Amino acid sequence: MRGEKITVWITKYTLTTGIMKTKARECGDGMVVYRRSAKHFEEYCHKGEWFTSESDAKGKAEEMRTKKIRSLEKKLNQVKAMEF
């Protein structure tokens, strides 16, 4: 329900700060709004950046990690292939 806080796992910043478990409000169109702490402004996450189960969030985090590793390996190979 709108306005009611639910427990979510945020994967938006997984590759820099890890998965964050927090309370958030659904605000429509697959988005949630939450605060990291009382000192922070409200932040929004789109569908696919937050999950209602920890296992789904871990699956997404693993997917993100694998994709980042492939990207870095590709870049490393490009640098290794450079000739001067």
Residue pairs with C-beta under 8 A, 6 or more apart in sequence:
1 26
2 25
2 26
2 27
2 28
3 25
4 25
4 26
5 23
5 24
5 25
6 23
6 24
6 25
6 26
6 32
6 52
7 21
7 22
7 23
7 52
8 21
8 22
8 23
8 24
8 32
8 34
8 45
8 50
8 51
8 52
9 19
9 20
9 21
9 50
9 51
9 52
9 53
9 54
9 56
9 57
10 19
10 20
10 21
10 22
10 24
10 34
10 45
10 49
10 50
10 57
11 19
11 49
11 50
11 51
11 57
11 60
11 61
11 64
12 45
12 49
12 50
13 20
14 60
14 61
14 64
14 65
15 64
15 65
15 68
19 54
19 57
19 58
19 61
20 36
21 54
22 34
22 35
22 36
23 34
24 32
24 33
24 34
24 45
24 50
25 32
25 33
25 34
26 32
27 33
27 44
29 47
30 46
30 47
30 48
31 44
31 45
31 46
31 47
32 44
32 45
32 50
33 42
33 43
33 44
33 45
34 42
34 43
34 45
35 41
35 42
35 43
36 43
48 60
50 57
51 57
51 60
